[in-house]
Amino acid sequence: MRTIMSLALLLTVSVAADEPRGGIAFHYATPLSPRELEWYGRFDVLVTHDPLPRPQVDALHRQGTKVALYEWAVAYYAALAIPWQRSAPVLNRTPLRGHLGATDADAFYFDPATREHGRGRAELLARRLRAIGYDGVFLDTTTSASVHPDALAEYQRRHPEVSYDEAFAQFLSNLSKSVEVIVTNQGYRAAKHILPYADWDVSESLITRPLDGRFVFRPWNDPKDRWNSTAYLMKELIGPVQRAYPQVRFAHINYIDAVERERVADLVAISRLYDAEAVIARPDLAQMIESDLLLHDLGMPRTRVDRENGAYRFYSDGFIAYNAGSKAMRVANRDGLRYTDVVNGKTERGKMFVIPAGSSLILRRGTARNAAIDRKKPPGAAEGGGRSVGPAFRPGTTSLCQVSPRSGRQKSAFARFSAVARYAGSKIHPRDTRPKGRAYSSFAAYGSNDLAIGKELLRRRAR
């Protein structure tokens, strides 16, 4: 009987492991319902605002999900202060309101150049996370851009010899030695100081933005307003940082007023076209959107093709396009393969893919992993039925990163490299999980999953 039960458990774990997993999800209400616990167990990382009950943390761990706790990176609210915070060195003697903080709550801003912050805060936070069984932290609103101007002016007066972000990096360095997962918010703004210690970096509102009381899509590529255009931001703001820090996974949080399947698909398509995950929320942040569109594994990405009013990309098991123009976009089905439209379930097998104006197209081939999604839609059935969602597509991620004894950042980078290598025809022994010095540095230098670069990496490794 025990043998049968063990075999059943093994088969269950094997099936679950074969299902596509999401990247990162956010849920700011506790505890989780049974339905939510099942849903969030399908993501690599779940961020919560307050600690979950320990049994739920343990249940998530059994499903392979790491849990991260919300922490305001640069300040704390007086009404919510813990004893250490009340005694920590701060930049403002009197409370401050506004800027990125609440307009109706008193806040005090940390002085990151002090030993109490660089070492003391890191040690205290790590101890707290261990006590509640959490794996890491989500540091919201990082960098000096998030500091109240009055507090930042005081910092510059006190410490003219070292920048705010450089000082904050010492805290991150110490923290990274004690926790498994560090998620930052907009760390790309000070990438050289923040991202060496981050496993994830999350942007906000780079695809949709508030306008006249509602959220609308940004222009795609307005030559008169480049820094308000999604394509320009992705290629010029986020892209260089992604190439410089390939060990960091990126996600884009965007807000929508109405939960329409087509609009969810647009946000997923744009995020994935630019090598990032999608997180989609309602404007009040109380409800994040659940959708099976986030759980399709399209395989290894090929080179993205940019057009004036959109972009498209083939994958080993799929295709994504987004058309922001006023006319239909046409892309040749170069391999003549049969695909399934993940939005409406229709089959695409023609010689040409047609993407209507102002829409996206996400196609997948019928792999076994994706079939698992068809059998098991997100708990709650209806689109947007839950409070949170995380993206599922993880270009090049493999199980190799699960068993590497090194840091999470190296595991992630080596997993991507290994996937590129296998896709390019390499035979890597499954136990070869540690980053080999030359191979790892080569991957970091290139920071790309393109097939051609994968082959170049293999040639370098073979020498």
C-alpha positions as CSV (number, residue, x, y, z in Angstrom):
1,M,0.0,0.0,0.0
2,R,2.8,2.4,0.9
3,T,4.5,1.6,-2.4
4,I,1.3,2.4,-4.3
5,M,0.9,5.7,-2.4
6,S,4.5,6.7,-3.1
7,L,4.1,5.9,-6.8
8,A,0.9,7.9,-6.9
9,L,2.7,10.9,-5.3
10,L,5.6,10.6,-7.6
11,L,3.3,10.6,-10.7
12,T,1.4,13.6,-9.3
13,V,4.6,15.6,-8.8
14,S,5.9,14.6,-12.2
15,V,2.7,15.8,-13.9
16,A,2.7,19.1,-11.9
17,A,6.4,19.6,-12.8
18,D,5.6,19.2,-16.5
19,E,2.9,21.9,-16.5
20,P,4.0,25.4,-17.5
21,R,4.7,27.7,-14.5
22,G,4.1,31.4,-14.1
23,G,6.9,33.7,-13.3
24,I,5.8,36.2,-10.6
25,A,2.4,37.0,-9.0
26,F,1.2,39.5,-6.5
27,H,-1.5,39.0,-3.8
28,Y,-2.1,41.6,-1.2
29,A,-4.8,40.0,0.9
30,T,-4.4,37.2,3.4
31,P,-5.0,34.4,4.0
32,L,-5.4,32.7,0.6
33,S,-8.5,30.7,-0.2
34,P,-8.1,27.1,-1.3
35,R,-8.6,28.2,-4.9
36,E,-6.1,31.0,-4.6
37,L,-3.6,28.6,-3.0
38,E,-3.8,26.3,-6.0
39,W,-3.5,29.2,-8.5
40,Y,-0.5,30.9,-6.9
41,G,1.2,27.5,-6.5
42,R,1.7,27.6,-10.3
43,F,4.1,30.6,-10.1
44,D,7.8,30.7,-9.3
45,V,7.4,33.7,-7.0
46,L,4.4,35.0,-5.0
47,V,4.7,38.5,-3.4
48,T,2.4,39.2,-0.5
49,H,1.9,42.4,1.4
50,D,1.5,40.7,4.8
51,P,2.8,37.3,5.9
52,L,0.7,34.3,5.0
53,P,-0.1,31.6,7.6
54,R,2.8,29.2,7.9
55,P,0.8,26.2,6.6
56,Q,0.0,28.1,3.4
57,V,3.7,29.1,3.0
58,D,4.6,25.4,3.4
59,A,2.0,24.4,0.8
60,L,3.3,26.9,-1.7
61,H,6.8,25.6,-1.1
62,R,5.6,22.1,-1.8
63,Q,4.3,23.3,-5.2
64,G,7.7,24.9,-6.0
65,T,6.7,28.5,-5.3
66,K,9.0,30.9,-3.4
67,V,7.3,33.6,-1.3
68,A,8.5,37.2,-1.0
69,L,7.3,39.8,1.5
70,Y,6.5,43.4,0.6
71,E,8.8,46.1,2.0
72,W,8.9,49.8,1.2
73,A,12.5,50.2,0.1
74,V,13.3,53.8,1.1
75,A,11.1,54.7,4.0
76,Y,8.5,53.5,6.6
77,Y,5.2,54.9,7.9
78,A,5.1,56.0,11.5
79,A,1.8,54.3,12.2
80,L,3.2,50.9,11.0
81,A,6.7,51.2,12.4
82,I,8.4,48.3,14.2
83,P,10.8,49.0,17.1
84,W,13.9,48.8,14.9
85,Q,12.6,51.4,12.5
86,R,11.8,53.8,15.2
87,S,15.4,53.8,16.3
88,A,16.9,53.7,12.8
89,P,18.8,56.7,11.4
90,V,16.5,58.7,9.1
91,L,16.9,61.7,6.9
92,N,13.9,63.8,8.1
93,R,13.4,64.8,11.7
94,T,9.7,65.7,11.1
95,P,7.4,63.4,9.1
96,L,6.9,63.8,5.4
97,R,3.9,63.1,3.2
98,G,3.3,62.8,-0.5
99,H,5.8,62.3,-3.4
100,L,5.5,58.5,-3.9
101,G,4.2,58.0,-0.3
102,A,0.7,58.4,0.9
103,T,-0.7,62.0,1.2
104,D,-2.4,61.2,4.5
105,A,0.3,59.2,6.4
106,D,3.5,60.3,8.0
107,A,6.7,58.8,6.6
108,F,10.3,58.7,7.6
109,Y,13.1,58.1,5.1
110,F,16.1,55.8,5.9
111,D,19.6,57.1,5.7
112,P,21.3,54.3,3.6
113,A,24.8,55.5,4.2
114,T,24.7,54.5,7.8
115,R,26.0,51.1,9.2
116,E,22.6,50.6,10.9
117,H,20.9,50.6,7.5
118,G,23.5,48.8,5.4
119,R,24.1,45.9,7.9
120,G,21.5,46.2,10.6
121,R,18.4,46.5,8.4
122,A,19.6,43.6,6.2
123,E,20.2,41.4,9.2
124,L,16.9,42.2,10.8
125,L,14.9,41.7,7.6
126,A,16.6,38.4,6.9
127,R,15.8,37.2,10.4
128,R,12.2,38.2,10.0
129,L,11.9,36.4,6.7
130,R,13.3,33.2,8.1
131,A,11.0,33.3,11.1
132,I,7.9,33.3,8.9
133,G,9.3,30.9,6.4
134,Y,9.6,33.3,3.5
135,D,12.2,33.1,0.8
136,G,12.8,36.8,0.0
137,V,11.5,40.3,-0.3
138,F,9.9,42.7,-2.7
139,L,11.5,46.1,-2.4
140,D,8.9,48.6,-3.6
141,T,9.9,51.9,-5.2
142,T,13.7,51.6,-5.1
143,T,16.3,54.2,-6.1
144,S,16.7,57.9,-5.2
145,A,13.9,58.8,-7.6
146,S,11.5,57.4,-5.0
147,V,12.9,59.4,-2.1
148,H,10.9,62.6,-1.0
149,P,12.8,65.6,-2.4
150,D,13.3,67.1,1.1
151,A,14.8,63.9,2.4
152,L,17.0,63.5,-0.7
153,A,18.3,67.0,-0.2
154,E,19.2,66.2,3.4
155,Y,21.0,63.0,2.2
156,Q,23.1,65.0,-0.3
157,R,23.9,67.5,2.4
158,R,25.1,64.8,4.8
159,H,26.9,62.5,2.3
160,P,28.1,64.5,-0.7
161,E,30.9,61.9,-1.3
162,V,28.6,59.0,-2.1
163,S,25.4,58.8,-4.1
164,Y,22.1,57.6,-2.5
165,D,21.9,54.6,-4.8
166,E,25.5,53.6,-4.2
167,A,24.9,53.7,-0.5
168,F,21.7,51.7,-0.8
169,A,23.6,49.0,-2.7
170,Q,25.5,48.1,0.5
171,F,22.2,47.1,2.1
172,L,21.3,45.0,-1.0
173,S,24.7,43.4,-1.0
174,N,24.4,42.3,2.6
175,L,20.7,41.2,2.2
176,S,21.5,39.1,-0.9
177,K,23.8,36.9,1.2
178,S,21.0,35.9,3.5
179,V,17.9,35.6,1.3
180,E,17.0,33.5,-1.8
181,V,14.9,36.0,-3.7
182,I,15.2,39.8,-4.1
183,V,12.5,41.5,-6.3
184,T,13.0,45.2,-7.0
185,N,10.6,47.8,-8.3
186,Q,12.1,50.0,-11.1
187,G,15.6,49.1,-10.2
188,Y,16.5,49.7,-13.9
189,R,16.6,53.4,-13.0
190,A,19.9,52.8,-11.1
191,A,20.8,49.5,-12.7
192,K,24.5,49.4,-11.8
193,H,23.7,49.8,-8.1
194,I,20.5,47.8,-7.8
195,L,20.4,45.0,-10.3
196,P,23.6,43.1,-9.4
197,Y,21.7,42.0,-6.3
198,A,18.2,41.4,-7.8
199,D,16.6,38.3,-9.1
200,W,13.6,40.2,-10.5
201,D,12.9,43.8,-11.5
202,V,9.4,45.0,-12.0
203,S,8.4,48.1,-14.0
204,E,5.0,49.9,-13.8
205,S,2.8,51.4,-16.5
206,L,5.2,51.2,-19.4
207,I,2.4,49.8,-21.7
208,T,-0.7,51.4,-20.3
209,R,-1.0,54.8,-18.5
210,P,-3.7,56.9,-16.8
211,L,-5.4,59.5,-19.0
212,D,-8.6,61.4,-18.3
213,G,-9.6,59.1,-15.5
214,R,-9.0,55.8,-17.3
215,F,-6.1,53.6,-18.3
216,V,-5.2,53.6,-22.0
217,F,-2.4,52.1,-24.1
218,R,0.6,54.3,-24.7
219,P,1.5,55.3,-28.2
220,W,3.6,52.6,-29.9
221,N,6.3,54.7,-31.5
222,D,5.4,58.4,-31.6
223,P,8.4,60.3,-33.1
224,K,7.2,63.5,-31.3
225,D,6.9,61.8,-28.0
226,R,9.4,58.9,-27.8
227,W,9.6,58.7,-24.0
228,N,5.9,58.2,-23.9
229,S,6.0,55.4,-26.5
230,T,6.0,51.8,-25.5
231,A,8.3,50.4,-28.2
232,Y,10.9,53.2,-27.6
233,L,10.8,52.6,-23.8
234,M,11.2,48.8,-24.3
235,K,14.1,49.1,-26.7
236,E,15.9,52.1,-25.3
237,L,15.1,52.1,-21.5
238,I,14.6,48.4,-20.6
239,G,16.4,46.6,-23.4
240,P,20.0,47.8,-22.6
241,V,19.5,46.9,-19.0
242,Q,18.2,43.4,-19.9
243,R,21.3,42.8,-22.0
244,A,23.6,44.1,-19.2
245,Y,22.0,42.0,-16.5
246,P,20.8,38.7,-18.1
247,Q,20.6,37.0,-14.7
248,V,17.7,39.3,-13.8
249,R,14.2,38.4,-14.9
250,F,11.9,41.3,-15.8
251,A,8.2,41.8,-15.4
252,H,5.9,44.7,-16.5
253,I,2.9,45.6,-14.3
254,N,0.2,47.4,-16.2
255,Y,-3.4,48.4,-15.3
256,I,-6.7,48.0,-17.2
257,D,-10.2,49.3,-16.3
258,A,-12.1,46.5,-18.0
259,V,-11.1,42.8,-18.0
260,E,-11.3,41.9,-21.7
261,R,-9.6,38.8,-23.0
262,E,-8.3,40.7,-26.0
263,R,-6.7,43.4,-23.9
264,V,-5.1,40.9,-21.6
265,A,-3.7,39.2,-24.7
266,D,-2.3,42.6,-25.9
267,L,-0.4,43.1,-22.6
268,V,0.9,39.6,-22.6
269,A,2.0,39.8,-26.2
270,I,3.9,43.1,-25.7
271,S,5.6,42.0,-22.6
272,R,6.8,38.7,-24.1
273,L,7.9,40.3,-27.3
274,Y,10.4,42.2,-25.2
275,D,11.6,39.3,-23.0
276,A,9.5,40.1,-20.0
277,E,6.6,38.7,-18.0
278,A,3.2,40.4,-17.7
279,V,1.4,41.2,-14.5
280,I,-2.0,42.8,-15.1
281,A,-4.1,44.6,-12.4
282,R,-7.1,46.7,-11.9
283,P,-6.4,50.4,-11.1
284,D,-7.0,50.0,-7.4
285,L,-4.5,47.2,-7.1
286,A,-6.9,45.2,-5.0
287,Q,-7.5,42.7,-7.8
288,M,-4.9,41.3,-10.1
289,I,-6.1,39.5,-13.2
290,E,-6.0,35.7,-13.5
291,S,-5.9,34.3,-17.1
292,D,-4.8,31.1,-18.8
293,L,-3.2,33.4,-21.4
294,L,-0.3,33.8,-19.0
295,L,0.3,30.1,-18.8
296,H,1.3,29.1,-22.3
297,D,4.8,27.8,-22.9
298,L,5.9,29.0,-26.4
299,G,9.4,27.6,-26.2
300,M,12.6,29.2,-27.2
301,P,12.3,32.7,-28.7
302,R,13.7,33.6,-32.1
303,T,14.9,37.0,-33.1
304,R,12.2,39.7,-32.8
305,V,11.3,41.6,-35.9
306,D,10.3,45.3,-35.3
307,R,8.0,47.2,-37.6
308,E,7.0,50.8,-37.6
309,N,3.7,50.1,-35.9
310,G,4.3,46.8,-34.2
311,A,6.5,43.8,-33.8
312,Y,6.4,40.0,-34.1
313,R,8.4,37.0,-33.1
314,F,8.5,33.3,-33.7
315,Y,9.2,30.8,-31.0
316,S,10.1,27.1,-31.2
317,D,6.5,26.3,-30.2
318,G,4.6,29.5,-31.0
319,F,4.3,33.0,-32.5
320,I,3.5,36.4,-31.0
321,A,2.7,39.6,-32.8
322,Y,1.3,43.0,-31.8
323,N,0.0,45.5,-34.3
324,A,-0.5,49.1,-33.1
325,G,-1.1,50.4,-36.6
326,S,-4.3,51.4,-38.4
327,K,-3.9,48.6,-41.0
328,A,-3.7,44.9,-40.8
329,M,-0.2,43.4,-40.3
330,R,0.7,40.3,-42.4
331,V,3.5,37.8,-41.5
332,A,4.3,34.7,-43.5
333,N,3.9,31.4,-41.8
334,R,7.4,30.5,-42.8
335,D,7.4,26.9,-41.6
336,G,3.8,26.2,-42.7
337,L,3.0,24.7,-39.3
338,R,-0.4,24.5,-37.7
339,Y,-1.0,26.7,-34.7
340,T,-3.8,27.3,-32.2
341,D,-4.9,30.9,-31.4
342,V,-4.7,30.9,-27.6
343,V,-7.4,33.7,-27.3
344,N,-10.2,32.1,-29.3
345,G,-9.0,28.5,-29.8
346,K,-9.2,28.7,-33.5
347,T,-6.6,26.8,-35.7
348,E,-4.2,28.8,-37.9
349,R,-2.5,26.9,-40.8
350,G,-2.5,29.4,-43.6
351,K,0.5,30.7,-45.5
352,M,0.0,34.1,-43.9
353,F,-0.8,35.3,-40.3
354,V,-3.1,38.4,-40.4
355,I,-3.0,40.6,-37.3
356,P,-5.9,43.1,-37.4
357,A,-5.2,46.8,-36.6
358,G,-4.9,47.5,-32.9
359,S,-4.7,43.9,-31.8
360,S,-2.3,41.1,-30.9
361,L,-2.0,37.4,-32.0
362,I,-0.6,34.7,-29.7
363,L,-0.3,31.3,-31.4
364,R,1.0,28.0,-29.9
365,R,1.7,24.6,-31.2
366,G,0.0,21.6,-29.5
367,T,2.7,20.6,-27.1
368,A,2.0,18.3,-24.1
369,R,2.8,21.1,-21.7
370,N,0.3,23.4,-23.3
371,A,-2.3,20.7,-23.4
372,A,-2.2,20.7,-19.6
373,I,-3.4,24.3,-19.7
374,D,-6.4,23.3,-21.9
375,R,-7.3,20.6,-19.4
376,K,-6.9,22.9,-16.4
377,K,-8.0,26.5,-16.7
378,P,-7.2,28.9,-13.9
379,P,-9.2,28.3,-10.7
380,G,-12.2,30.5,-10.6
381,A,-13.1,29.9,-14.3
382,A,-14.0,33.4,-15.4
383,E,-11.4,35.8,-16.7
384,G,-10.3,38.1,-14.0
385,G,-12.1,36.1,-11.3
386,G,-9.2,36.3,-8.8
387,R,-7.1,39.0,-7.3
388,S,-3.7,38.3,-8.7
389,V,-1.9,36.9,-11.7
390,G,1.7,36.3,-12.7
391,P,3.1,35.6,-16.1
392,A,4.1,32.1,-17.2
393,F,6.4,32.3,-20.2
394,R,10.0,31.9,-19.1
395,P,12.2,32.0,-22.2
396,G,14.8,29.3,-21.9
397,T,14.3,28.3,-18.3
398,T,14.9,24.7,-17.4
399,S,15.0,22.4,-14.5
400,L,18.7,22.7,-14.3
401,C,18.4,25.8,-12.3
402,Q,16.4,24.0,-9.6
403,V,19.3,21.9,-8.4
404,S,22.3,24.3,-8.7
405,P,23.9,25.0,-5.4
406,R,24.8,28.5,-6.3
407,S,22.9,31.7,-6.0
408,G,19.5,32.3,-7.6
409,R,20.9,34.8,-10.0
410,Q,23.6,32.4,-11.3
411,K,21.0,29.6,-11.5
412,S,18.7,31.7,-13.6
413,A,21.5,32.8,-16.0
414,F,22.9,29.3,-16.4
415,A,19.5,27.9,-17.0
416,R,19.0,30.3,-19.8
417,F,22.4,29.5,-21.2
418,S,21.8,25.8,-21.0
419,A,18.5,26.0,-22.8
420,V,20.1,28.1,-25.6
421,A,22.9,25.5,-25.8
422,R,20.5,22.6,-26.1
423,Y,18.4,24.4,-28.6
424,A,21.5,25.0,-30.7
425,G,22.2,21.3,-30.7
426,S,24.5,20.9,-27.7
427,K,24.5,17.8,-25.4
428,I,24.9,19.0,-21.9
429,H,25.0,16.4,-19.2
430,P,22.0,16.9,-16.8
431,R,24.3,17.0,-13.8
432,D,26.3,19.9,-15.3
433,T,24.5,22.5,-13.3
434,R,27.2,24.8,-12.0
435,P,28.1,27.7,-14.2
436,K,31.4,27.0,-15.9
437,G,33.5,30.2,-15.7
438,R,34.0,30.8,-19.4
439,A,30.6,29.8,-20.4
440,Y,28.9,31.8,-17.8
441,S,30.9,34.9,-18.5
442,S,30.3,34.5,-22.2
443,F,26.5,34.3,-21.6
444,A,26.7,37.4,-19.4
445,A,28.6,39.3,-22.0
446,Y,26.2,38.6,-24.8
447,G,23.0,38.5,-22.7
448,S,20.9,37.0,-25.6
449,N,18.9,33.9,-26.3
450,D,19.3,34.1,-30.1
451,L,20.1,30.9,-31.8
452,A,23.2,32.4,-33.5
453,I,24.7,33.5,-30.2
454,G,23.8,30.2,-28.7
455,K,25.9,28.5,-31.3
456,E,28.8,30.9,-30.7
457,L,28.6,30.1,-27.0
458,L,28.9,26.4,-27.7
459,R,31.9,27.0,-29.9
460,R,33.6,28.9,-27.1
461,R,32.7,26.3,-24.5
462,A,34.1,23.5,-26.7
463,R,37.6,25.1,-26.9
